[in-house]
Amino acid sequence: MPGVEAASNHLRLRHLFATDIKLYFSDETWNSLFQFAFVRNPWARMLSWYNMASRSKRPDHPFSAYVRTHACTFEEFLSLTDGIAAKTLHNQVDYISDRDGSVIVDFVGRFENLTADFGTVCQTIGVSTALPPFHRTVVDYRAYYTDRTAELIANRFARDIAKFGYVFDEQCSNTAYHQ
């Protein structure tokens, strides 16, 4: 994608920011579309990211290789802030906000409520479909955190927590954010 910063930035390539996608559309077209995104509890998100990277069977996956080389434990993973691991520092609200911090998508669903929120998206755009079955292991992320690491994530993702109302002690929150 020539001309889009994220296309040449390994820290942004996997998941484009809404501002990057918006560059491909006129304001009129962008405003006529229903834009949506999904967010996840920051503590659960980081545990999931660690598990994905540390258990990956793909030796050629750069992020997984970096994590396996630099972090033997979940706590070490949470301390990684440089190299390709810097992409784990983005608040999710960064992906869906403009430079002024205003959310520029119409609907933000939650991973914790994925089926229902995906249904809302489908209903809004007039599509009748369901999510395919996917492997989901239910894990209480709280068991993997110490007081120190829980606070580390609370500080790192304070804007996500404030915007989407996440709380460490709640296993699941089922409230979607509507623009």
C-alpha positions as CSV (number, residue, x, y, z in Angstrom):
1,M,0.0,0.0,0.0
2,P,2.2,2.8,-1.3
3,G,1.9,6.1,0.6
4,V,0.5,4.7,3.8
5,E,2.9,4.9,6.7
6,A,1.6,1.6,8.2
7,A,2.5,-0.3,5.1
8,S,6.2,0.3,5.7
9,N,6.1,0.4,9.5
10,H,6.4,-3.1,11.1
11,L,4.9,-1.8,14.3
12,R,1.6,-0.9,12.6
13,L,1.4,-3.3,9.6
14,R,-0.5,-6.2,11.1
15,H,-3.5,-4.1,12.3
16,L,-4.0,-0.9,10.4
17,F,-5.1,2.2,12.2
18,A,-8.4,3.8,11.2
19,T,-6.6,6.9,10.2
20,D,-4.5,4.8,7.7
21,I,-7.5,3.2,6.2
22,K,-9.3,6.6,6.0
23,L,-6.6,7.8,3.6
24,Y,-8.1,5.6,0.9
25,F,-11.5,7.3,1.0
26,S,-12.9,10.7,0.4
27,D,-14.6,12.3,3.5
28,E,-17.9,11.8,1.8
29,T,-17.3,8.1,1.3
30,W,-15.8,7.5,4.7
31,N,-18.7,9.2,6.4
32,S,-21.2,7.1,4.4
33,L,-19.6,3.8,5.6
34,F,-20.2,2.0,8.9
35,Q,-16.8,1.7,10.5
36,F,-16.3,-0.7,13.4
37,A,-13.6,-2.2,15.5
38,F,-13.3,-4.6,18.4
39,V,-11.3,-4.1,21.6
40,R,-10.3,-6.4,24.4
41,N,-9.7,-6.2,28.1
42,P,-6.0,-5.0,28.3
43,W,-5.0,-7.6,30.8
44,A,-6.6,-10.5,28.9
45,R,-5.2,-9.0,25.6
46,M,-1.6,-9.1,26.9
47,L,-1.9,-12.6,28.2
48,S,-3.4,-13.8,24.9
49,W,-0.6,-12.0,23.0
50,Y,2.0,-13.7,25.1
51,N,0.5,-17.1,24.7
52,M,0.1,-16.7,20.9
53,A,3.7,-15.6,20.5
54,S,5.3,-18.1,22.9
55,R,3.4,-21.1,21.6
56,S,3.6,-20.3,17.9
57,K,4.6,-23.2,15.7
58,R,5.8,-20.7,13.0
59,P,9.6,-20.3,13.3
60,D,9.5,-17.6,10.7
61,H,7.0,-15.3,12.5
62,P,9.2,-12.3,13.6
63,F,7.2,-11.3,16.6
64,S,6.9,-14.8,18.0
65,A,10.7,-15.4,17.4
66,Y,11.4,-12.1,19.2
67,V,9.3,-13.0,22.2
68,R,10.7,-16.6,22.5
69,T,14.2,-15.1,22.4
70,H,13.7,-12.2,24.8
71,A,11.1,-13.4,27.3
72,C,11.1,-16.8,29.1
73,T,8.1,-15.8,31.3
74,F,4.9,-13.8,31.0
75,E,6.4,-11.2,33.4
76,E,9.5,-10.8,31.1
77,F,7.1,-10.4,28.1
78,L,5.3,-7.5,29.9
79,S,8.7,-5.8,30.3
80,L,9.5,-5.9,26.6
81,T,9.2,-2.4,25.2
82,D,11.7,-2.2,22.3
83,G,12.2,-3.8,18.9
84,I,9.2,-5.4,17.4
85,A,7.7,-5.8,20.9
86,A,7.1,-2.0,20.9
87,K,3.8,-2.8,19.0
88,T,2.4,-4.1,22.3
89,L,2.5,-0.6,23.8
90,H,-0.3,0.8,21.6
91,N,-3.5,1.5,23.4
92,Q,-6.4,0.1,21.4
93,V,-8.0,3.5,21.3
94,D,-5.0,4.6,19.2
95,Y,-6.2,2.3,16.4
96,I,-9.6,4.0,16.2
97,S,-8.9,7.6,17.0
98,D,-7.6,10.6,15.0
99,R,-4.7,12.7,15.9
100,D,-6.9,14.8,18.3
101,G,-7.9,11.7,20.2
102,S,-11.5,11.5,18.8
103,V,-12.9,8.1,18.0
104,I,-13.5,8.0,14.2
105,V,-15.4,4.7,14.0
106,D,-19.1,4.2,14.5
107,F,-19.1,1.2,16.7
108,V,-16.6,-0.5,19.0
109,G,-17.5,-4.0,20.1
110,R,-15.8,-6.0,22.7
111,F,-14.0,-9.3,22.3
112,E,-15.6,-10.4,25.6
113,N,-19.0,-10.0,23.9
114,L,-17.8,-11.0,20.4
115,T,-20.8,-13.0,19.2
116,A,-23.4,-10.4,20.2
117,D,-21.4,-7.4,19.1
118,F,-20.6,-9.1,15.7
119,G,-24.4,-9.6,15.4
120,T,-24.9,-5.9,15.9
121,V,-22.4,-5.1,13.2
122,C,-24.1,-7.6,10.8
123,Q,-27.5,-6.2,11.6
124,T,-26.3,-2.6,11.0
125,I,-24.8,-3.4,7.6
126,G,-27.6,-5.7,6.6
127,V,-25.7,-9.0,6.5
128,S,-27.1,-12.2,7.7
129,T,-24.2,-14.3,8.9
130,A,-22.6,-15.7,12.1
131,L,-19.1,-16.1,13.2
132,P,-17.6,-19.4,12.3
133,P,-16.6,-21.6,15.2
134,F,-13.2,-20.7,16.6
135,H,-10.9,-22.1,19.3
136,R,-11.3,-20.1,22.5
137,T,-9.8,-21.2,25.7
138,V,-11.4,-19.6,28.7
139,V,-8.7,-18.6,31.1
140,D,-8.9,-16.3,34.1
141,Y,-6.2,-13.8,33.1
142,R,-6.1,-12.5,36.7
143,A,-4.3,-15.6,37.9
144,Y,-1.3,-14.7,35.7
145,Y,-0.7,-11.2,37.2
146,T,1.0,-10.0,40.3
147,D,0.0,-6.7,41.9
148,R,3.0,-5.2,40.2
149,T,2.3,-6.5,36.7
150,A,-1.4,-5.7,36.9
151,E,-0.5,-2.1,37.8
152,L,2.0,-2.0,35.0
153,I,-0.7,-2.9,32.5
154,A,-3.2,-0.5,34.1
155,N,-0.7,2.3,33.7
156,R,0.3,1.3,30.1
157,F,-3.3,1.1,28.9
158,A,-4.8,3.7,31.1
159,R,-6.5,5.4,28.1
160,D,-8.1,2.1,27.0
161,I,-9.3,1.4,30.6
162,A,-10.8,4.9,30.9
163,K,-12.4,4.9,27.4
164,F,-13.9,1.4,27.5
165,G,-14.4,1.0,31.3
166,Y,-12.3,-2.1,31.8
167,V,-11.5,-3.1,35.4
168,F,-8.9,-5.7,36.3
169,D,-11.1,-7.6,38.8
170,E,-13.9,-8.1,36.3
171,Q,-13.6,-11.3,34.2
172,C,-15.9,-10.0,31.5
173,S,-17.6,-6.8,30.6
174,N,-20.4,-6.9,28.0
175,T,-20.9,-3.3,27.1
176,A,-20.1,-2.1,23.6
177,Y,-19.1,1.4,22.8
178,H,-21.3,3.3,20.3
179,Q,-20.2,6.5,18.7
